[in-house]
């Protein structure tokens, strides 16, 4: 019992440290509801705060330059998805801001980037490794299909349930291994996807409560985000995980092939 409690505390601490960027965004959302700066819109303030915190994360060593590159990729991917979804009326950002493009404030990309930040931080802090990872071409193809479905289903059939079935087929043997204190633990990779997606859904409820954005059913007041959004986050987490895993794999191969890299 004491051992389990000790492991839980250690795991909780590492997870909390991995969530620094998401927690900062939530704190900024809450603060910006009550603090205003004349001449500066709320979304503009959030963008400035996110940029400053990103600089602090890198300068302090909490985030590496390689992780910053990954996070930047996620920022661009998320921003492209946001622009399309807002255009299609899936959700919206009602407040005025100088930093809006096509109705989407630039700070919104950091909400996707914060997911990447969490994955990178947790990967490093928990010494994550994967076993029975599918062939890279298959993982990339599945990730691309999932991402494209977020766009295409507005004009064609929504194949998310077929994609979810494919996920369990492709990753049914895959395991994620991680270190908690001195012990090495593991769980099935699809379960890890679901747990991360579920907690992002909880975070999404907090974010919409603080007015980060709104769904159509929240125009007249806050309501809980529909449970169906868990499946969307489940799929998006998989895209995020595949990108991080593939980049880690590529970096590992480059490092192994470069003796100088090993000496650094």
MIDOSE-1310 file (N, C-alpha, C; in nm, 2 decimals, decimal comma, always signed):
residues 264
xxxx	+0,08/-0,12/+0,00/+0,00/+0,00/+0,00/+0,09/+0,13/+0,00; +0,19/+0,13/+0,09/+0,28/+0,24/+0,09/+0,36/+0,26/-0,04; +0,40/+0,14/-0,10/+0,47/+0,15/-0,22/+0,38/+0,21/-0,33; +0,25/+0,16/-0,34/+0,16/+0,21/-0,44/+0,14/+0,36/-0,42
xxxx	+0,13/+0,41/-0,30/+0,10/+0,55/-0,27/+0,23/+0,63/-0,31; +0,35/+0,58/-0,28/+0,47/+0,65/-0,32/+0,48/+0,66/-0,47; +0,45/+0,55/-0,54/+0,45/+0,56/-0,69/+0,35/+0,66/-0,74; +0,23/+0,66/-0,68/+0,13/+0,75/-0,72/+0,17/+0,90/-0,71
xxxx	+0,24/+0,93/-0,59/+0,28/+1,06/-0,57/+0,39/+1,10/-0,67; +0,48/+1,01/-0,69/+0,59/+1,04/-0,79/+0,53/+1,06/-0,93; +0,44/+0,97/-0,97/+0,38/+0,98/-1,10/+0,30/+1,12/-1,11; +0,23/+1,15/-1,01/+0,15/+1,27/-1,00/+0,24/+1,40/-1,02
xxxx	+0,35/+1,39/-0,95/+0,45/+1,51/-0,96/+0,50/+1,52/-1,10; +0,54/+1,41/-1,16/+0,60/+1,42/-1,30/+0,49/+1,46/-1,40; +0,37/+1,42/-1,38/+0,26/+1,46/-1,47/+0,23/+1,61/-1,45; +0,23/+1,65/-1,33/+0,20/+1,79/-1,30/+0,31/+1,88/-1,37
xxxx	+0,44/+1,84/-1,35/+0,55/+1,92/-1,42/+0,54/+1,91/-1,57; +0,49/+1,80/-1,62/+0,47/+1,79/-1,77/+0,35/+1,88/-1,82; +0,26/+1,92/-1,73/+0,15/+2,00/-1,76/+0,16/+2,15/-1,74; +0,29/+2,19/-1,72/+0,31/+2,33/-1,69/+0,25/+2,43/-1,79
xxxx	+0,26/+2,40/-1,92/+0,21/+2,48/-2,02/+0,06/+2,49/-2,02; -0,01/+2,37/-2,02/-0,16/+2,37/-2,01/-0,21/+2,44/-1,89; -0,14/+2,42/-1,78/-0,19/+2,49/-1,65/-0,17/+2,64/-1,67; -0,06/+2,68/-1,73/-0,04/+2,83/-1,75/-0,15/+2,89/-1,83
xxxx	-0,19/+2,81/-1,94/-0,29/+2,86/-2,03/-0,42/+2,88/-1,95; -0,46/+2,78/-1,87/-0,58/+2,78/-1,79/-0,58/+2,90/-1,69; -0,46/+2,92/-1,63/-0,45/+3,03/-1,54/-0,46/+3,16/-1,61; -0,41/+3,17/-1,73/-0,42/+3,30/-1,81/-0,56/+3,32/-1,85
xxxx	-0,63/+3,22/-1,89/-0,77/+3,23/-1,93/-0,85/+3,28/-1,81; -0,83/+3,23/-1,69/-0,90/+3,27/-1,58/-0,87/+3,42/-1,54; -0,74/+3,45/-1,54/-0,70/+3,58/-1,51/-0,75/+3,69/-1,61; -0,75/+3,65/-1,73/-0,80/+3,75/-1,84/-0,95/+3,78/-1,83
xxxx	-1,02/+3,70/-1,75/-1,16/+3,73/-1,74/-1,18/+3,84/-1,64; -1,08/+3,87/-1,56/-1,10/+3,97/-1,46/-1,00/+4,09/-1,47; -0,90/+4,07/-1,55/-0,79/+4,17/-1,57/-0,80/+4,22/-1,71; -0,81/+4,34/-1,73/-0,81/+4,40/-1,87/-0,71/+4,51/-1,88
xxxx	-0,65/+4,52/-2,00/-0,55/+4,62/-2,03/-0,61/+4,71/-2,14; -0,63/+4,84/-2,11/-0,69/+4,93/-2,21/-0,62/+4,93/-2,34; -0,70/+4,91/-2,45/-0,65/+4,91/-2,58/-0,59/+4,78/-2,63; -0,60/+4,68/-2,54/-0,54/+4,55/-2,57/-0,65/+4,44/-2,55
xxxx	-0,69/+4,37/-2,66/-0,80/+4,27/-2,65/-0,75/+4,15/-2,56; -0,85/+4,08/-2,52/-0,82/+3,96/-2,43/-0,74/+3,86/-2,51; -0,78/+3,83/-2,63/-0,70/+3,73/-2,71/-0,56/+3,78/-2,74; -0,54/+3,91/-2,76/-0,41/+3,96/-2,78/-0,32/+3,94/-2,65
xxxx	-0,38/+3,97/-2,54/-0,31/+3,95/-2,41/-0,27/+3,81/-2,39; -0,36/+3,71/-2,42/-0,33/+3,57/-2,41/-0,22/+3,53/-2,50; -0,21/+3,59/-2,62/-0,10/+3,56/-2,71/+0,03/+3,60/-2,66; +0,03/+3,72/-2,60/+0,16/+3,78/-2,54/+0,20/+3,69/-2,43
xxxx	+0,11/+3,65/-2,34/+0,14/+3,57/-2,22/+0,20/+3,44/-2,27; +0,13/+3,38/-2,37/+0,18/+3,24/-2,41/+0,32/+3,25/-2,47; +0,35/+3,36/-2,55/+0,48/+3,38/-2,61/+0,58/+3,40/-2,50; +0,55/+3,48/-2,40/+0,64/+3,50/-2,29/+0,67/+3,37/-2,21
xxxx	+0,57/+3,30/-2,19/+0,59/+3,17/-2,11/+0,67/+3,07/-2,19; +0,65/+3,07/-2,33/+0,73/+2,98/-2,41/+0,88/+3,02/-2,40; +0,91/+3,14/-2,40/+1,05/+3,19/-2,39/+1,10/+3,14/-2,25; +1,02/+3,16/-2,15/+1,07/+3,12/-2,01/+1,09/+2,97/-2,01
xxxx	+1,01/+2,89/-2,07/+1,02/+2,75/-2,07/+1,16/+2,70/-2,13; +1,19/+2,77/-2,25/+1,31/+2,73/-2,32/+1,44/+2,79/-2,24; +1,43/+2,92/-2,20/+1,55/+2,98/-2,14/+1,58/+2,91/-2,00; +1,48/+2,86/-1,93/+1,50/+2,80/-1,80/+1,54/+2,65/-1,81
xxxx	+1,54/+2,60/-1,94/+1,58/+2,46/-1,96/+1,46/+2,36/-1,93; +1,35/+2,41/-1,90/+1,23/+2,32/-1,88/+1,19/+2,26/-2,01; +1,22/+2,32/-2,12/+1,19/+2,27/-2,25/+1,32/+2,29/-2,34; +1,34/+2,19/-2,42/+1,46/+2,19/-2,50/+1,43/+2,26/-2,64
xxxx	+1,53/+2,29/-2,71/+1,51/+2,35/-2,84/+1,45/+2,26/-2,94; +1,48/+2,13/-2,93/+1,42/+2,03/-3,01/+1,27/+2,02/-2,98; +1,23/+2,02/-2,85/+1,09/+2,02/-2,82/+1,02/+2,14/-2,87; +1,09/+2,26/-2,87/+1,03/+2,38/-2,92/+0,99/+2,36/-3,07
xxxx	+1,08/+2,29/-3,14/+1,05/+2,27/-3,28/+0,92/+2,19/-3,30; +0,91/+2,08/-3,22/+0,79/+2,00/-3,22/+0,67/+2,08/-3,19; +0,68/+2,16/-3,09/+0,56/+2,24/-3,04/+0,52/+2,34/-3,15; +0,62/+2,40/-3,22/+0,59/+2,49/-3,33/+0,51/+2,42/-3,44
xxxx	+0,55/+2,30/-3,47/+0,48/+2,22/-3,57/+0,33/+2,20/-3,53; +0,31/+2,17/-3,40/+0,17/+2,15/-3,35/+0,10/+2,28/-3,35; +0,16/+2,39/-3,33/+0,10/+2,52/-3,33/+0,04/+2,55/-3,47; +0,12/+2,52/-3,57/+0,08/+2,54/-3,71/-0,03/+2,44/-3,75
xxxx	-0,02/+2,32/-3,71/-0,12/+2,22/-3,74/-0,25/+2,25/-3,68; -0,25/+2,29/-3,55/-0,37/+2,33/-3,48/-0,43/+2,46/-3,53; -0,35/+2,55/-3,57/-0,40/+2,68/-3,63/-0,48/+2,65/-3,76; -0,42/+2,57/-3,84/-0,49/+2,53/-3,97/-0,62/+2,47/-3,94
xxxx	-0,63/+2,38/-3,84/-0,75/+2,31/-3,81/-0,85/+2,41/-3,75; -0,80/+2,50/-3,67/-0,89/+2,61/-3,61/-0,96/+2,69/-3,72; -0,88/+2,74/-3,81/-0,93/+2,83/-3,92/-1,04/+2,76/-3,99; -1,02/+2,63/-4,03/-1,12/+2,56/-4,10/-1,24/+2,54/-4,02
xxxx	-1,23/+2,49/-3,89/-1,34/+2,46/-3,81/-1,43/+2,58/-3,78; -1,36/+2,70/-3,75/-1,43/+2,82/-3,73/-1,51/+2,86/-3,86; -1,44/+2,85/-3,97/-1,51/+2,88/-4,10/-1,63/+2,79/-4,12; -1,63/+2,67/-4,07/-1,74/+2,57/-4,09/-1,85/+2,59/-3,98
xxxx	-1,82/+2,67/-3,88/-1,92/+2,70/-3,78/-1,92/+2,60/-3,66; -1,81/+2,52/-3,65/-1,80/+2,42/-3,55/-1,79/+2,48/-3,41; -1,71/+2,59/-3,40/-1,70/+2,67/-3,28/-1,66/+2,81/-3,32; -1,65/+2,90/-3,23/-1,61/+3,04/-3,26/-1,54/+3,11/-3,15
xxxx	-1,49/+3,23/-3,19/-1,42/+3,32/-3,10/-1,48/+3,46/-3,11; -1,58/+3,49/-3,02/-1,66/+3,61/-3,04/-1,59/+3,74/-3,01; -1,48/+3,75/-2,94/-1,42/+3,87/-2,90/-1,33/+3,93/-3,01; -1,32/+4,06/-3,01/-1,23/+4,13/-3,11/-1,09/+4,12/-3,06
xxxx	-1,00/+4,12/-3,16/-0,85/+4,11/-3,14/-0,77/+4,15/-3,26; -0,66/+4,21/-3,24/-0,57/+4,25/-3,35/-0,50/+4,12/-3,40; -0,49/+4,02/-3,32/-0,41/+3,90/-3,35/-0,50/+3,79/-3,41; -0,61/+3,83/-3,47/-0,70/+3,73/-3,53/-0,67/+3,72/-3,68
xxxx	-0,67/+3,59/-3,73/-0,66/+3,57/-3,88/-0,78/+3,48/-3,92; -0,86/+3,52/-4,01/-0,97/+3,45/-4,05/-1,06/+3,41/-3,94; -1,08/+3,50/-3,84/-1,17/+3,48/-3,73/-1,11/+3,40/-3,62; -0,98/+3,36/-3,63/-0,92/+3,28/-3,52/-0,80/+3,35/-3,46
xxxx	-0,80/+3,37/-3,33/-0,69/+3,43/-3,26/-0,57/+3,34/-3,26; -0,45/+3,40/-3,28/-0,33/+3,32/-3,29/-0,30/+3,25/-3,16; -0,35/+3,29/-3,05/-0,32/+3,22/-2,92/-0,37/+3,08/-2,92; -0,48/+3,06/-3,00/-0,55/+2,93/-3,00/-0,45/+2,82/-3,04
xxxx	-0,35/+2,85/-3,13/-0,25/+2,75/-3,16/-0,17/+2,70/-3,05; -0,16/+2,78/-2,94/-0,09/+2,74/-2,82/-0,16/+2,63/-2,75; -0,29/+2,63/-2,76/-0,37/+2,52/-2,69/-0,34/+2,38/-2,75; -0,31/+2,38/-2,88/-0,27/+2,25/-2,94/-0,12/+2,23/-2,90
xxxx	-0,04/+2,34/-2,91/+0,10/+2,33/-2,87/+0,12/+2,28/-2,73; +0,03/+2,32/-2,64/+0,04/+2,27/-2,50/+0,02/+2,12/-2,49; -0,06/+2,06/-2,58/-0,07/+1,92/-2,58/+0,06/+1,85/-2,62; +0,13/+1,91/-2,72/+0,26/+1,87/-2,77/+0,36/+1,89/-2,66
xxxx	+0,35/+2,00/-2,58/+0,44/+2,03/-2,47/+0,43/+1,92/-2,37; +0,31/+1,88/-2,34/+0,28/+1,78/-2,24/+0,34/+1,64/-2,28; +0,32/+1,61/-2,41/+0,37/+1,48/-2,46/+0,53/+1,48/-2,45; +0,59/+1,59/-2,50/+0,74/+1,59/-2,50/+0,79/+1,59/-2,35
xxxx	+0,73/+1,66/-2,26/+0,77/+1,67/-2,13/+0,76/+1,53/-2,06; +0,64/+1,47/-2,08/+0,61/+1,34/-2,01/+0,70/+1,23/-2,07; +0,73/+1,24/-2,20/+0,82/+1,15/-2,27/+0,96/+1,15/-2,20; +1,01/+1,27/-2,18/+1,14/+1,28/-2,12/+1,14/+1,25/-1,97
xxxx	+1,04/+1,31/-1,89/+1,04/+1,29/-1,75/+1,01/+1,15/-1,70; +0,93/+1,08/-1,78/+0,89/+0,94/-1,74/+0,97/+0,84/-1,82; +1,07/+0,88/-1,90/+1,16/+0,79/-1,97/+1,07/+0,70/-2,06; +0,99/+0,75/-2,14/+0,89/+0,67/-2,22/+0,96/+0,60/-2,33
xxxx	+0,92/+0,47/-2,35/+0,96/+0,39/-2,46/+0,84/+0,31/-2,51; +0,85/+0,27/-2,64/+0,74/+0,19/-2,70/+0,79/+0,06/-2,75; +0,70/-0,04/-2,74/+0,73/-0,17/-2,79/+0,62/-0,21/-2,89; +0,65/-0,29/-2,99/+0,56/-0,33/-3,09/+0,49/-0,22/-3,16
xxxx	+0,57/-0,11/-3,19/+0,53/+0,00/-3,26/+0,51/-0,04/-3,41; +0,40/+0,00/-3,47/+0,38/-0,05/-3,61/+0,48/+0,01/-3,71; +0,48/-0,04/-3,83/+0,57/+0,01/-3,93/+0,55/+0,16/-3,95; +0,66/+0,24/-3,96/+0,64/+0,38/-3,97/+0,55/+0,43/-4,07
xxxx	+0,55/+0,37/-4,19/+0,46/+0,41/-4,30/+0,31/+0,39/-4,26; +0,29/+0,28/-4,19/+0,15/+0,25/-4,15/+0,10/+0,35/-4,04; +0,19/+0,39/-3,95/+0,15/+0,48/-3,84/+0,13/+0,62/-3,90; +0,22/+0,66/-3,99/+0,20/+0,79/-4,06/+0,08/+0,80/-4,14
xxxx	+0,05/+0,69/-4,22/-0,07/+0,69/-4,30/-0,20/+0,70/-4,22; -0,20/+0,63/-4,11/-0,32/+0,63/-4,02/-0,33/+0,77/-3,96; -0,22/+0,83/-3,91/-0,23/+0,96/-3,86/-0,27/+1,07/-3,96; -0,23/+1,06/-4,08/-0,27/+1,15/-4,19/-0,42/+1,13/-4,22
xxxx	-0,47/+1,01/-4,22/-0,61/+0,98/-4,24/-0,70/+1,04/-4,13; -0,65/+1,03/-4,01/-0,73/+1,08/-3,90/-0,73/+1,24/-3,91; -0,62/+1,30/-3,93/-0,62/+1,45/-3,94/-0,70/+1,49/-4,06; -0,69/+1,43/-4,17/-0,77/+1,47/-4,29/-0,92/+1,45/-4,27
xxxx	-0,96/+1,35/-4,19/-1,10/+1,33/-4,16/-1,16/+1,45/-4,08; -1,08/+1,52/-4,00/-1,14/+1,64/-3,93/-1,19/+1,74/-4,03; -1,13/+1,74/-4,15/-1,17/+1,84/-4,26/-1,27/+1,77/-4,35; -1,24/+1,65/-4,40/-1,32/+1,59/-4,50/-1,46/+1,56/-4,46
xxxx	-1,48/+1,53/-4,33/-1,62/+1,48/-4,29/-1,73/+1,59/-4,31; -1,68/+1,71/-4,32/-1,78/+1,82/-4,35/-1,84/+1,81/-4,49; -1,77/+1,75/-4,58/-1,82/+1,74/-4,72/-1,85/+1,59/-4,76; -1,81/+1,50/-4,68/-1,82/+1,36/-4,71/-1,87/+1,28/-4,59
xxxx	-1,86/+1,15/-4,59/-1,90/+1,08/-4,47/-1,79/+1,09/-4,36; -1,84/+1,08/-4,23/-1,74/+1,08/-4,12/-1,70/+0,94/-4,10; -1,57/+0,91/-4,12/-1,52/+0,77/-4,10/-1,45/+0,76/-3,97; -1,48/+0,84/-3,87/-1,40/+0,83/-3,74/-1,41/+0,70/-3,68
xxxx	-1,53/+0,63/-3,69/-1,55/+0,50/-3,62/-1,47/+0,39/-3,69; -1,46/+0,40/-3,82/-1,37/+0,31/-3,90/-1,22/+0,33/-3,86; -1,19/+0,46/-3,84/-1,05/+0,49/-3,80/-1,02/+0,44/-3,66; -1,12/+0,45/-3,57/-1,10/+0,41/-3,44/-1,08/+0,25/-3,44
xxxx	-1,16/+0,19/-3,52/-1,14/+0,04/-3,53/-1,00/+0,01/-3,59; -0,96/+0,09/-3,68/-0,82/+0,07/-3,74/-0,71/+0,09/-3,64; -0,74/+0,18/-3,55/-0,64/+0,21/-3,44/-0,62/+0,09/-3,35; -0,73/+0,02/-3,32/-0,71/-0,10/-3,23/-0,65/-0,21/-3,30
xxxx	-0,67/-0,22/-3,44/-0,60/-0,32/-3,52/-0,45/-0,30/-3,53; -0,42/-0,17/-3,56/-0,28/-0,13/-3,58/-0,20/-0,13/-3,45; -0,26/-0,09/-3,34/-0,18/-0,07/-3,22/-0,22/-0,18/-3,11; -0,29/-0,29/-3,15/-0,33/-0,38/-3,04/-0,22/-0,44/-2,97
xxxx	-0,10/-0,46/-3,03/+0,01/-0,52/-2,96/+0,10/-0,41/-2,90; +0,08/-0,28/-2,93/+0,17/-0,18/-2,89/+0,16/-0,15/-2,74; +0,27/-0,12/-2,67/+0,27/-0,09/-2,53/+0,35/+0,04/-2,51; +0,31/+0,12/-2,42/+0,40/+0,23/-2,38/+0,45/+0,20/-2,24
xxxx	+0,59/+0,21/-2,23/+0,66/+0,18/-2,11/+0,71/+0,31/-2,05; +0,70/+0,32/-1,92/+0,74/+0,45/-1,85/+0,80/+0,41/-1,71; +0,88/+0,51/-1,67/+0,95/+0,49/-1,54/+0,88/+0,57/-1,43; +0,84/+0,51/-1,32/+0,79/+0,58/-1,20/+0,88/+0,55/-1,09
xxxx	+0,95/+0,65/-1,04/+1,06/+0,63/-0,94/+1,16/+0,53/-1,00; +1,18/+0,42/-0,93/+1,28/+0,32/-0,98/+1,21/+0,21/-1,05; +1,08/+0,21/-1,07/+1,01/+0,10/-1,13/+0,97/+0,13/-1,27; +0,97/+0,03/-1,35/+0,93/+0,03/-1,49/+0,79/-0,03/-1,51
xxxx	+0,70/+0,06/-1,56/+0,56/+0,01/-1,57/+0,52/+0,02/-1,72; +0,40/-0,03/-1,75/+0,36/-0,02/-1,89/+0,20/-0,03/-1,89; +0,15/+0,02/-2,01/+0,01/+0,00/-2,03/-0,02/-0,01/-2,18; -0,13/-0,07/-2,22/-0,16/-0,08/-2,37/-0,17/+0,07/-2,43
xxxx	-0,11/+0,08/-2,54/-0,11/+0,22/-2,60/-0,25/+0,28/-2,63; -0,34/+0,20/-2,68/-0,48/+0,26/-2,70/-0,54/+0,31/-2,57; -0,51/+0,25/-2,45/-0,56/+0,29/-2,32/-0,49/+0,43/-2,29; -0,36/+0,44/-2,32/-0,30/+0,57/-2,30/-0,36/+0,68/-2,38
xxxx	-0,39/+0,65/-2,51/-0,46/+0,75/-2,59/-0,59/+0,79/-2,53; -0,67/+0,70/-2,49/-0,80/+0,73/-2,43/-0,79/+0,81/-2,31; -0,70/+0,78/-2,22/-0,68/+0,85/-2,09/-0,64/+1,00/-2,12; -0,54/+1,02/-2,21/-0,50/+1,15/-2,24/-0,62/+1,23/-2,30
xxxx	-0,69/+1,17/-2,40/-0,80/+1,23/-2,46/-0,91/+1,27/-2,36; -0,94/+1,18/-2,26/-1,04/+1,21/-2,16/-1,00/+1,33/-2,08; -0,88/+1,33/-2,04/-0,83/+1,45/-1,95/-0,83/+1,58/-2,03; -0,80/+1,57/-2,16/-0,81/+1,69/-2,25/-0,96/+1,73/-2,26
xxxx	-1,05/+1,64/-2,26/-1,19/+1,68/-2,27/-1,23/+1,75/-2,14; -1,18/+1,70/-2,02/-1,21/+1,78/-1,90/-1,15/+1,92/-1,91; -1,02/+1,92/-1,96/-0,96/+2,06/-1,98/-1,04/+2,14/-2,07; -1,10/+2,08/-2,17/-1,18/+2,16/-2,27/-1,30/+2,22/-2,20
xxxx	-1,36/+2,15/-2,11/-1,47/+2,20/-2,03/-1,43/+2,32/-1,95; -1,31/+2,31/-1,89/-1,26/+2,43/-1,81/-1,23/+2,55/-1,90; -1,17/+2,52/-2,02/-1,14/+2,63/-2,11/-1,26/+2,70/-2,16; -1,37/+2,62/-2,20/-1,49/+2,69/-2,25/-1,56/+2,76/-2,14
xxxx	-1,55/+2,71/-2,02/-1,61/+2,78/-1,90/-1,54/+2,92/-1,89; -1,41/+2,93/-1,91/-1,34/+3,06/-1,90/-1,35/+3,14/-2,03; -1,42/+3,09/-2,13/-1,45/+3,17/-2,25/-1,34/+3,16/-2,35; -1,26/+3,05/-2,35/-1,15/+3,04/-2,45/-1,21/+3,04/-2,59
xxxx	-1,32/+2,97/-2,61/-1,40/+2,97/-2,73/-1,54/+2,92/-2,69; -1,63/+2,90/-2,78/-1,76/+2,85/-2,75/-1,81/+2,76/-2,86; -1,88/+2,66/-2,82/-1,95/+2,57/-2,92/-2,09/+2,63/-2,94; -2,15/+2,59/-3,06/-2,29/+2,65/-3,09/-2,39/+2,64/-2,97
xxxx	-2,38/+2,52/-2,89/-2,48/+2,51/-2,78/-2,44/+2,59/-2,66; -2,33/+2,66/-2,67/-2,29/+2,75/-2,56/-2,30/+2,90/-2,58; -2,37/+2,93/-2,69/-2,39/+3,07/-2,72/-2,46/+3,15/-2,62; -2,56/+3,08/-2,56/-2,65/+3,15/-2,46/-2,61/+3,12/-2,31
xxxx	-2,49/+3,06/-2,30/-2,45/+3,03/-2,16/-2,37/+2,90/-2,17; -2,28/+2,88/-2,07/-2,19/+2,76/-2,07/-2,27/+2,63/-2,04; -2,24/+2,53/-2,12/-2,29/+2,40/-2,10/-2,17/+2,30/-2,11; -2,19/+2,18/-2,05/-2,08/+2,09/-2,05/-2,06/+2,04/-2,20
xxxx	-1,93/+2,03/-2,23/-1,90/+1,99/-2,37/-1,95/+1,84/-2,39; -2,01/+1,82/-2,51/-2,07/+1,69/-2,54/-1,97/+1,58/-2,53; -2,01/+1,47/-2,48/-1,93/+1,35/-2,46/-1,86/+1,30/-2,59; -1,93/+1,33/-2,70/-1,88/+1,28/-2,83/-1,74/+1,34/-2,86
xxxx	-1,72/+1,46/-2,79/-1,59/+1,53/-2,82/-1,47/+1,44/-2,77; -1,50/+1,35/-2,68/-1,39/+1,26/-2,63/-1,33/+1,18/-2,74; -1,42/+1,14/-2,83/-1,37/+1,06/-2,95/-1,28/+1,15/-3,04; -1,32/+1,28/-3,05/-1,24/+1,37/-3,13/-1,10/+1,39/-3,07
xxxx	-1,09/+1,41/-2,94/-0,97/+1,43/-2,87/-0,89/+1,30/-2,87; -0,95/+1,18/-2,86/-0,89/+1,05/-2,87/-0,81/+1,04/-3,00; -0,88/+1,08/-3,11/-0,82/+1,08/-3,24/-0,70/+1,18/-3,26; -0,73/+1,30/-3,20/-0,63/+1,40/-3,22/-0,50/+1,37/-3,13
xxxx	-0,52/+1,31/-3,02/-0,41/+1,27/-2,94/-0,32/+1,16/-3,01; -0,39/+1,08/-3,09/-0,32/+0,98/-3,16/-0,23/+1,04/-3,27; -0,29/+1,14/-3,34/-0,21/+1,22/-3,44/-0,09/+1,28/-3,37; -0,11/+1,34/-3,26/+0,00/+1,41/-3,18/+0,10/+1,31/-3,14
xxxx	+0,06/+1,19/-3,09/+0,15/+1,09/-3,04/+0,23/+1,03/-3,15; +0,17/+1,01/-3,27/+0,24/+0,96/-3,38/+0,35/+1,05/-3,43; +0,32/+1,18/-3,43/+0,42/+1,28/-3,48/+0,53/+1,28/-3,38; +0,51/+1,28/-3,25/+0,62/+1,29/-3,15/+0,70/+1,16/-3,16
xxxx	+0,63/+1,04/-3,17/+0,70/+0,91/-3,17/+0,79/+0,90/-3,30; +0,73/+0,95/-3,41/+0,81/+0,94/-3,54/+0,93/+1,03/-3,53; +0,92/+1,15/-3,48/+1,03/+1,25/-3,46/+1,13/+1,19/-3,37; +1,09/+1,13/-3,26/+1,18/+1,07/-3,16/+1,26/+0,96/-3,23
xxxx	+1,19/+0,88/-3,31/+1,25/+0,77/-3,39/+1,36/+0,82/-3,48; +1,32/+0,92/-3,56/+1,42/+0,98/-3,65/+1,54/+1,04/-3,58; +1,52/+1,11/-3,47/+1,63/+1,17/-3,40/+1,72/+1,06/-3,34; +1,66/+0,95/-3,30/+1,74/+0,84/-3,24/+1,83/+0,78/-3,35
xxxx	+1,77/+0,76/-3,47/+1,85/+0,71/-3,58/+1,97/+0,80/-3,62; +1,94/+0,93/-3,62/+2,04/+1,03/-3,65/+2,15/+1,03/-3,55; +2,11/+1,02/-3,42/+2,21/+1,02/-3,31/+2,30/+0,90/-3,32; +2,24/+0,78/-3,34/+2,31/+0,66/-3,35/+2,41/+0,66/-3,46
xxxx	+2,37/+0,73/-3,57/+2,46/+0,73/-3,69/+2,56/+0,84/-3,69; +2,56/+0,92/-3,58/+2,66/+1,03/-3,57/+2,73/+1,02/-3,44; +2,85/+0,98/-3,44/+2,93/+0,96/-3,32/+2,95/+1,09/-3,24; +2,95/+1,20/-3,31/+2,97/+1,33/-3,24/+2,84/+1,36/-3,15
xxxx	+2,73/+1,32/-3,20/+2,60/+1,34/-3,13/+2,60/+1,27/-3,00; +2,66/+1,15/-3,00/+2,67/+1,07/-2,88/+2,75/+1,13/-2,77; +2,85/+1,21/-2,81/+2,95/+1,27/-2,72/+2,89/+1,39/-2,65; +2,78/+1,44/-2,71/+2,73/+1,57/-2,65/+2,65/+1,55/-2,53
